[in-house]
Amino acid sequence: DLEGSHIWIISVDRDGAQRLTTSGRNTFPVWSHDGRHIYFASVRDGSNDIWRRPADLSAPAEKVLDSVGAELPSAASSDGRWLYYSRMSPSNSDVARLSLVGEPEVEILIDSSADELDARVSPDGDFFSFQSDETGRWDIHVMEIASNRRWIISPDDGYRPIWTRDGKRIIYMSGSADAYQVDVRTSPEFSAGD
């Protein structure tokens, strides 16, 4: 609209929608692990930062990460400890996570010359999936956080990976909006099927 782009909450049980944001250009909404908050990217006063607001609209939005580049949230860990996001710069994008417990602390997970986006943490919190153009096309990668080991799990191009709640599959988009799934195991070691 004339004020910017906004994030809305739509109930699947009843008709109606509520507008979560009230100012700025707002994108990339992410639910918190407990469903109480929504994190989002917002451009206000010329800066693209990460904000959050209670999903019940009981309080105004508050900024949770303020830095030089643009940040686009992509996932919250199931234990509520981390918010994963893409760090955007004029030259590339990388993956980081923000501590949501205690003092806010940023941990850079991938810092490379390639573009990495859309990090989604596994339900057990030990791995994350993401898309990367490291090979010259967009592929779906999985990285083990403790060891930094990486696997490419998409045979063709891939975008926007999502873990299933049980952690046994990763679903992603490919080509002209086709969806694919890959069976995965994270224990005792990571492995991916066809």
Accessible surface in RSA format (square Angstrom, percent):
REM  Atomic radii and reference values for relative SASA: ProtOr
REM  Chains: A
REM  Algorithm: Lee & Richards
REM  Probe-radius: 1.40
REM  Slices: 20
REM RES _ NUM      All-atoms   Total-Side   Main-Chain    Non-polar    All polar
REM                ABS   REL    ABS   REL    ABS   REL    ABS   REL    ABS   REL
RES ASP A   1   116.04  81.3  49.48  49.2  66.56 157.4  56.41 132.8  59.62  59.5
RES LEU A   2   192.60 107.3 156.47 111.9  36.13  90.8 160.37 112.6  32.23  86.7
RES GLU A   3   109.75  63.0  84.69  64.1  25.06  59.7  43.52  84.2  66.23  54.1
RES GLY A   4    22.65  27.9   0.00   N/A  22.65  27.9  20.70  56.8   1.95   4.4
RES SER A   5    43.80  37.0  39.27  52.4   4.52  10.4  42.53  90.6   1.27   1.8
RES HIS A   6    29.44  16.1   3.51   2.4  25.93  66.3   3.51   3.6  25.93  30.2
RES ILE A   7    12.88   7.3   9.53   7.1   3.35   8.1  12.88   9.3   0.00   0.0
RES TRP A   8   134.02  53.8 110.10  53.3  23.92  56.2  94.58  50.4  39.44  64.0
RES ILE A   9    30.55  17.4  25.66  19.1   4.90  11.8  28.58  20.6   1.97   5.4
RES ILE A  10   125.13  71.2 103.58  77.2  21.56  52.0 103.58  74.6  21.56  58.5
RES SER A  11    34.97  29.5  19.20  25.6  15.76  36.3  19.25  41.0  15.72  22.0
RES VAL A  12   149.12  98.1 110.46 100.0  38.67  93.2 116.97 101.6  32.15  87.2
RES ASP A  13   134.82  94.4  97.79  97.3  37.03  87.6  32.29  76.0 102.53 102.3
RES ARG A  14   161.11  67.6 146.99  74.9  14.12  33.6  67.79  92.6  93.32  56.6
RES ASP A  15   143.78 100.7 121.63 121.1  22.14  52.4  41.51  97.7 102.26 102.0
RES GLY A  16    46.22  57.0   0.00   N/A  46.22  57.0  35.16  96.5  11.06  24.8
RES ALA A  17    51.42  47.3  21.09  32.5  30.33  69.0  22.51  31.7  28.91  76.6
RES GLN A  18    86.46  48.3  82.43  60.2   4.03   9.6  25.34  53.9  61.12  46.4
RES ARG A  19    68.28  28.7  55.90  28.5  12.38  29.5  18.03  24.6  50.25  30.5
RES LEU A  20     0.40   0.2   0.00   0.0   0.40   1.0   0.00   0.0   0.40   1.1
RES THR A  21     1.47   1.0   0.00   0.0   1.47   3.5   1.47   2.0   0.00   0.0
RES THR A  22    89.17  63.4  77.76  78.8  11.42  27.2  52.05  69.9  37.12  56.1
RES SER A  23    51.79  43.8  50.43  67.3   1.36   3.1  39.44  84.0  12.35  17.3
RES GLY A  24    17.79  21.9   0.00   N/A  17.79  21.9  12.67  34.8   5.12  11.5
RES ARG A  25   135.02  56.7 132.08  67.3   2.94   7.0  44.96  61.4  90.06  54.6
RES ASN A  26     4.44   3.1   0.00   0.0   4.44  10.7   0.00   0.0   4.44   4.3
RES THR A  27    51.72  36.8  47.47  48.1   4.25  10.1  44.39  59.6   7.33  11.1
RES PHE A  28    76.80  38.4  64.82  40.1  11.98  31.2  72.11  43.7   4.69  13.4
RES PRO A  29    76.34  55.6  55.57  50.7  20.78  75.5  55.85  46.1  20.49 127.3
RES VAL A  30    16.47  10.8  12.23  11.1   4.24  10.2  16.38  14.2   0.09   0.2
RES TRP A  31   134.24  53.9 124.38  60.2   9.86  23.2  95.03  50.7  39.22  63.6
RES SER A  32    12.13  10.2   6.43   8.6   5.70  13.1   6.44  13.7   5.69   8.0
RES HIS A  33    97.32  53.2  56.91  39.6  40.41 103.4  43.49  44.8  53.82  62.6
RES ASP A  34    70.96  49.7  37.60  37.4  33.36  78.9  31.89  75.0  39.07  39.0
RES GLY A  35    34.27  42.3   0.00   N/A  34.27  42.3  20.60  56.5  13.67  30.6
RES ARG A  36   160.24  67.3 150.89  76.9   9.35  22.3  48.88  66.8 111.36  67.5
RES HIS A  37    35.28  19.3  35.28  24.5   0.00   0.0  17.35  17.9  17.93  20.9
RES ILE A  38     5.44   3.1   5.44   4.1   0.00   0.0   5.44   3.9   0.00   0.0
RES TYR A  39     5.44   2.5   5.44   3.1   0.00   0.0   0.01   0.0   5.43   6.7
RES PHE A  40     0.01   0.0   0.01   0.0   0.00   0.0   0.01   0.0   0.00   0.0
RES ALA A  41     1.20   1.1   0.73   1.1   0.46   1.1   1.10   1.5   0.10   0.3
RES SER A  42     0.11   0.1   0.00   0.0   0.11   0.3   0.06   0.1   0.05   0.1
RES VAL A  43    37.23  24.5  32.39  29.3   4.83  11.6  32.39  28.1   4.83  13.1
RES ARG A  44    46.45  19.5  37.15  18.9   9.31  22.2  25.40  34.7  21.05  12.8
RES ASP A  45   155.53 108.9 106.86 106.4  48.68 115.1  44.78 105.4 110.75 110.5
RES GLY A  46    77.63  95.7   0.00   N/A  77.63  95.7  35.40  97.1  42.23  94.6
RES SER A  47    39.78  33.6  33.61  44.9   6.17  14.2  31.69  67.5   8.09  11.3
RES ASN A  48    28.36  19.6  22.84  22.1   5.52  13.3   9.75  23.5  18.62  18.0
RES ASP A  49     2.01   1.4   2.01   2.0   0.00   0.0   0.00   0.0   2.01   2.0
RES ILE A  50     0.00   0.0   0.00   0.0   0.00   0.0   0.00   0.0   0.00   0.0
RES TRP A  51    37.45  15.0  37.45  18.1   0.00   0.0  36.29  19.3   1.16   1.9
RES ARG A  52    64.83  27.2  64.69  33.0   0.14   0.3   0.51   0.7  64.32  39.0
RES ARG A  53    33.05  13.9  33.05  16.8   0.00   0.0   1.75   2.4  31.30  19.0
RES PRO A  54    21.21  15.5  21.21  19.3   0.00   0.0  21.21  17.5   0.00   0.0
RES ALA A  55    16.89  15.5  11.06  17.1   5.82  13.2  11.37  16.0   5.52  14.6
RES ASP A  56   106.39  74.5  77.64  77.3  28.75  68.0  47.10 110.9  59.29  59.1
RES LEU A  57    46.33  25.8  29.58  21.2  16.75  42.1  29.61  20.8  16.72  45.0
RES SER A  58    87.90  74.3  46.26  61.7  41.64  95.9  43.77  93.2  44.13  61.8
RES ALA A  59    40.77  37.5  36.32  56.1   4.45  10.1  40.77  57.4   0.00   0.0
RES PRO A  60   109.74  80.0 100.18  91.3   9.56  34.8 103.53  85.5   6.21  38.6
RES ALA A  61    26.35  24.2   7.59  11.7  18.76  42.7   7.59  10.7  18.76  49.7
RES GLU A  62    82.22  47.2  78.78  59.6   3.44   8.2  30.71  59.4  51.51  42.1
RES LYS A  63    90.30  44.1  62.48  38.3  27.83  66.3  30.22  27.2  60.08  64.0
RES VAL A  64    32.41  21.3  14.79  13.4  17.62  42.5  22.03  19.1  10.39  28.2
RES LEU A  65    19.18  10.7  15.88  11.4   3.30   8.3  19.00  13.3   0.18   0.5
RES ASP A  66    94.59  66.3  68.03  67.7  26.55  62.8  19.05  44.8  75.53  75.3
RES SER A  67    49.62  41.9  34.92  46.6  14.71  33.9  41.09  87.5   8.54  12.0
RES VAL A  68   161.19 106.1 128.31 116.2  32.89  79.2 135.55 117.8  25.64  69.5
RES GLY A  69    32.65  40.3   0.00   N/A  32.65  40.3  25.01  68.6   7.64  17.1
RES ALA A  70    26.55  24.4  22.80  35.2   3.76   8.5  22.99  32.4   3.56   9.4
RES GLU A  71     4.51   2.6   4.51   3.4   0.00   0.0   1.47   2.8   3.04   2.5
RES LEU A  72    25.48  14.2  24.68  17.7   0.80   2.0  24.68  17.3   0.80   2.2
RES PRO A  73     1.81   1.3   0.00   0.0   1.81   6.6   0.00   0.0   1.81  11.2
RES SER A  74    10.49   8.9   2.23   3.0   8.26  19.0   4.71  10.0   5.78   8.1
RES ALA A  75    12.89  11.9   9.78  15.1   3.11   7.1  12.89  18.2   0.00   0.0
RES ALA A  76    20.05  18.4   1.54   2.4  18.51  42.1   1.54   2.2  18.51  49.0
RES SER A  77     3.72   3.1   3.72   5.0   0.00   0.0   3.72   7.9   0.00   0.0
RES SER A  78    73.12  61.8  47.78  63.8  25.35  58.4  41.88  89.2  31.25  43.8
RES ASP A  79    85.94  60.2  57.34  57.1  28.60  67.6  42.81 100.8  43.13  43.0
RES GLY A  80     9.74  12.0   0.00   N/A   9.74  12.0   2.09   5.7   7.65  17.1
RES ARG A  81   121.66  51.1 121.04  61.7   0.62   1.5  30.40  41.5  91.27  55.3
RES TRP A  82    30.98  12.4  30.98  15.0   0.00   0.0  27.68  14.8   3.30   5.4
RES LEU A  83     0.00   0.0   0.00   0.0   0.00   0.0   0.00   0.0   0.00   0.0
RES TYR A  84     1.16   0.5   1.16   0.7   0.00   0.0   0.00   0.0   1.16   1.4
RES TYR A  85     4.58   2.1   4.58   2.6   0.00   0.0   0.11   0.1   4.47   5.5
RES SER A  86     3.34   2.8   3.34   4.5   0.00   0.0   0.18   0.4   3.17   4.4
RES ARG A  87    85.69  36.0  82.63  42.1   3.06   7.3  11.49  15.7  74.20  45.0
RES MET A  88    58.71  30.4  53.63  35.5   5.07  12.1  53.99  45.9   4.72   6.2
RES SER A  89    54.37  45.9  35.48  47.3  18.89  43.5  39.05  83.2  15.32  21.5
RES PRO A  90   152.67 111.3 107.08  97.6  45.59 165.7 120.23  99.3  32.44 201.6
RES SER A  91   100.54  85.0  66.16  88.3  34.38  79.2  54.09 115.2  46.45  65.1
RES ASN A  92    24.80  17.1  17.63  17.0   7.17  17.3  10.92  26.3  13.89  13.4
RES SER A  93     2.75   2.3   2.69   3.6   0.07   0.2   1.43   3.1   1.32   1.9
RES ASP A  94     8.29   5.8   8.29   8.3   0.00   0.0   0.00   0.0   8.29   8.3
RES VAL A  95     0.05   0.0   0.05   0.0   0.00   0.0   0.05   0.0   0.00   0.0
RES ALA A  96     0.00   0.0   0.00   0.0   0.00   0.0   0.00   0.0   0.00   0.0
RES ARG A  97    23.99  10.1  23.99  12.2   0.00   0.0   0.00   0.0  23.99  14.5
RES LEU A  98     2.88   1.6   2.88   2.1   0.00   0.0   2.88   2.0   0.00   0.0
RES SER A  99    16.90  14.3  13.99  18.7   2.90   6.7   3.43   7.3  13.47  18.9
RES LEU A 100    49.85  27.8  16.17  11.6  33.69  84.7  20.96  14.7  28.90  77.8
RES VAL A 101    91.95  60.5  80.00  72.4  11.95  28.8  83.25  72.3   8.69  23.6
RES GLY A 102    68.17  84.1   0.00   N/A  68.17  84.1  41.59 114.1  26.57  59.5
RES GLU A 103   150.05  86.1 138.84 105.0  11.21  26.7  62.94 121.7  87.11  71.1
RES PRO A 104    94.23  68.7  70.83  64.6  23.40  85.1  71.32  58.9  22.91 142.4
RES GLU A 105   112.91  64.8 107.75  81.5   5.16  12.3  31.59  61.1  81.32  66.4
RES VAL A 106    62.24  41.0  37.16  33.6  25.08  60.4  37.16  32.3  25.08  68.0
RES GLU A 107    61.69  35.4  57.94  43.8   3.75   8.9  26.25  50.8  35.45  28.9
RES ILE A 108    74.99  42.7  49.47  36.9  25.52  61.5  49.47  35.6  25.52  69.3
RES LEU A 109    20.12  11.2   5.58   4.0  14.54  36.5   7.99   5.6  12.13  32.7
RES ILE A 110    11.17   6.4   6.64   4.9   4.53  10.9  11.17   8.0   0.00   0.0
RES ASP A 111   110.44  77.4  77.39  77.0  33.06  78.2  16.01  37.7  94.43  94.2
RES SER A 112    39.24  33.2  25.34  33.8  13.90  32.0  36.60  77.9   2.64   3.7
RES SER A 113   115.51  97.6  81.95 109.4  33.57  77.3  54.74 116.6  60.77  85.1
RES ALA A 114    15.94  14.7   8.39  12.9   7.55  17.2  15.76  22.2   0.17   0.5
RES ASP A 115    39.79  27.9  39.16  39.0   0.62   1.5   3.97   9.3  35.82  35.7
RES GLU A 116     0.24   0.1   0.24   0.2   0.00   0.0   0.00   0.0   0.24   0.2
RES LEU A 117    36.68  20.4  36.68  26.2   0.00   0.0  36.68  25.8   0.00   0.0
RES ASP A 118    14.20   9.9  13.84  13.8   0.36   0.9   0.12   0.3  14.08  14.0
RES ALA A 119     0.16   0.1   0.16   0.2   0.00   0.0   0.16   0.2   0.00   0.0
RES ARG A 120    38.02  16.0  38.02  19.4   0.00   0.0   9.77  13.3  28.26  17.1
RES VAL A 121    15.65  10.3   4.58   4.1  11.06  26.7   4.58   4.0  11.06  30.0
RES SER A 122     1.12   0.9   0.62   0.8   0.51   1.2   0.62   1.3   0.51   0.7
RES PRO A 123    47.07  34.3  31.19  28.4  15.88  57.7  35.83  29.6  11.25  69.9
RES ASP A 124    76.13  53.3  42.33  42.1  33.79  79.9  43.98 103.5  32.14  32.1
RES GLY A 125    28.63  35.3   0.00   N/A  28.63  35.3  15.78  43.3  12.84  28.8
RES ASP A 126    76.59  53.7  73.38  73.0   3.22   7.6  14.59  34.3  62.00  61.8
RES PHE A 127     5.45   2.7   5.45   3.4   0.00   0.0   5.45   3.3   0.00   0.0
RES PHE A 128     0.00   0.0   0.00   0.0   0.00   0.0   0.00   0.0   0.00   0.0
RES SER A 129     0.00   0.0   0.00   0.0   0.00   0.0   0.00   0.0   0.00   0.0
RES PHE A 130     0.00   0.0   0.00   0.0   0.00   0.0   0.00   0.0   0.00   0.0
RES GLN A 131    10.85   6.1  10.85   7.9   0.00   0.0   0.00   0.0  10.85   8.2
RES SER A 132     0.00   0.0   0.00   0.0   0.00   0.0   0.00   0.0   0.00   0.0
RES ASP A 133    42.92  30.1  35.52  35.4   7.40  17.5   7.94  18.7  34.99  34.9
RES GLU A 134    98.90  56.8  70.98  53.7  27.92  66.5  26.84  51.9  72.05  58.8
RES THR A 135    77.72  55.3  37.73  38.2  39.99  95.3  47.76  64.2  29.95  45.3
RES GLY A 136    72.23  89.1   0.00   N/A  72.23  89.1  36.34  99.7  35.89  80.4
RES ARG A 137   104.26  43.8  96.79  49.3   7.48  17.8  50.93  69.6  53.33  32.3
RES TRP A 138    64.44  25.9  62.66  30.3   1.78   4.2  34.80  18.6  29.64  48.1
RES ASP A 139     1.13   0.8   1.13   1.1   0.00   0.0   0.08   0.2   1.05   1.1
RES ILE A 140     0.00   0.0   0.00   0.0   0.00   0.0   0.00   0.0   0.00   0.0
RES HIS A 141     2.04   1.1   2.04   1.4   0.00   0.0   1.31   1.4   0.73   0.9
RES VAL A 142     0.00   0.0   0.00   0.0   0.00   0.0   0.00   0.0   0.00   0.0
RES MET A 143     7.12   3.7   7.12   4.7   0.00   0.0   6.95   5.9   0.18   0.2
RES GLU A 144    35.67  20.5  35.67  27.0   0.00   0.0   1.73   3.3  33.94  27.7
RES ILE A 145    27.94  15.9  17.87  13.3  10.07  24.3  18.12  13.0   9.82  26.7
RES ALA A 146   102.17  93.9  59.23  91.4  42.94  97.7  69.76  98.2  32.40  85.8
RES SER A 147    56.45  47.7  27.31  36.4  29.14  67.1  36.13  76.9  20.32  28.5
RES ASN A 148    94.51  65.2  81.64  78.9  12.88  31.0  17.55  42.2  76.97  74.4
RES ARG A 149   110.89  46.6 104.73  53.4   6.16  14.7  59.17  80.9  51.73  31.3
RES ARG A 150    76.35  32.1  47.23  24.1  29.12  69.3  31.26  42.7  45.09  27.3
RES TRP A 151    67.50  27.1  61.23  29.6   6.27  14.7  44.01  23.5  23.49  38.1
RES ILE A 152    86.36  49.1  55.61  41.4  30.75  74.1  55.61  40.0  30.75  83.4
RES ILE A 153    14.98   8.5   0.95   0.7  14.02  33.8   7.52   5.4   7.46  20.2
RES SER A 154     5.00   4.2   0.00   0.0   5.00  11.5   0.86   1.8   4.14   5.8
RES PRO A 155   104.92  76.5  78.21  71.3  26.70  97.1  90.67  74.9  14.25  88.5
RES ASP A 156    87.53  61.3  87.29  86.9   0.24   0.6  19.65  46.2  67.88  67.7
RES ASP A 157    36.98  25.9  35.35  35.2   1.63   3.9  13.06  30.7  23.92  23.9
RES GLY A 158     0.00   0.0   0.00   N/A   0.00   0.0   0.00   0.0   0.00   0.0
RES TYR A 159    68.08  31.8  68.08  38.7   0.00   0.0  41.84  31.4  26.24  32.3
RES ARG A 160   110.41  46.4 108.39  55.3   2.02   4.8  40.63  55.5  69.78  42.3
RES PRO A 161     0.00   0.0   0.00   0.0   0.00   0.0   0.00   0.0   0.00   0.0
RES ILE A 162    90.24  51.3  90.24  67.2   0.00   0.0  90.24  65.0   0.00   0.0
RES TRP A 163    19.85   8.0   5.18   2.5  14.67  34.5   5.21   2.8  14.65  23.8
RES THR A 164    21.29  15.1  14.73  14.9   6.56  15.6  21.08  28.3   0.21   0.3
RES ARG A 165   233.40  98.0 208.95 106.5  24.44  58.2  86.68 118.5 146.72  88.9
RES ASP A 166    89.30  62.5  57.98  57.7  31.31  74.0  40.48  95.3  48.81  48.7
RES GLY A 167    12.26  15.1   0.00   N/A  12.26  15.1   7.38  20.2   4.89  10.9
RES LYS A 168   133.38  65.1 131.97  81.0   1.41   3.4  75.73  68.2  57.65  61.4
RES ARG A 169    81.81  34.4  81.81  41.7   0.00   0.0  11.25  15.4  70.57  42.8
RES ILE A 170     0.00   0.0   0.00   0.0   0.00   0.0   0.00   0.0   0.00   0.0
RES ILE A 171    61.87  35.2  61.45  45.8   0.42   1.0  61.45  44.2   0.42   1.2
RES TYR A 172     7.09   3.3   5.67   3.2   1.41   3.7   1.43   1.1   5.66   7.0
RES MET A 173    68.28  35.4  68.28  45.2   0.00   0.0  50.74  43.1  17.54  23.2
RES SER A 174     6.71   5.7   6.26   8.3   0.46   1.1   0.85   1.8   5.86   8.2
RES GLY A 175    50.34  62.1   0.00   N/A  50.34  62.1  31.41  86.2  18.94  42.4
RES SER A 176   100.99  85.3  72.55  96.8  28.44  65.5  59.25 126.2  41.74  58.5
RES ALA A 177    77.41  71.2  53.12  82.0  24.29  55.3  58.04  81.7  19.37  51.3
RES ASP A 178    73.06  51.2  69.26  68.9   3.80   9.0  13.72  32.3  59.35  59.2
RES ALA A 179    69.07  63.5  39.16  60.4  29.91  68.0  39.44  55.5  29.63  78.5
RES TYR A 180   109.47  51.1 103.45  58.9   6.02  15.7  72.15  54.2  37.32  46.0
RES GLN A 181    95.66  53.5  79.04  57.8  16.62  39.6  24.00  51.1  71.66  54.3
RES VAL A 182     4.29   2.8   4.25   3.8   0.04   0.1   4.29   3.7   0.00   0.0
RES ASP A 183    86.41  60.5  84.00  83.6   2.40   5.7  28.38  66.8  58.03  57.9
RES VAL A 184     6.35   4.2   0.00   0.0   6.35  15.3   1.95   1.7   4.40  11.9
RES ARG A 185   138.82  58.3 134.69  68.7   4.13   9.8  59.91  81.9  78.90  47.8
RES THR A 186    31.00  22.1  17.88  18.1  13.12  31.3   1.94   2.6  29.06  43.9
RES SER A 187    82.54  69.7  69.57  92.8  12.97  29.9  38.26  81.5  44.28  62.0
RES PRO A 188   116.52  84.9  87.76  80.0  28.76 104.5  91.47  75.5  25.06 155.7
RES GLU A 189   112.98  64.9 107.66  81.4   5.33  12.7  34.41  66.6  78.57  64.2
RES PHE A 190    14.64   7.3   0.98   0.6  13.66  35.5   0.98   0.6  13.66  39.1
RES SER A 191    55.05  46.5  48.78  65.1   6.26  14.4  44.72  95.2  10.33  14.5
RES ALA A 192    45.84  42.1  10.78  16.6  35.06  79.8  13.05  18.4  32.78  86.8
RES GLY A 193    41.98  51.8   0.00   N/A  41.98  51.8  28.47  78.1  13.51  30.2
RES ASP A 194   173.01 121.2 123.66 123.1  49.35 116.7  66.34 156.1 106.67 106.4
END  Absolute sums over single chains surface
CHAIN  1 A    10615.3       8036.1       2579.2       5579.0       5036.4
END  Absolute sums over all chains
TOTAL         10615.3       8036.1       2579.2       5579.0       5036.4
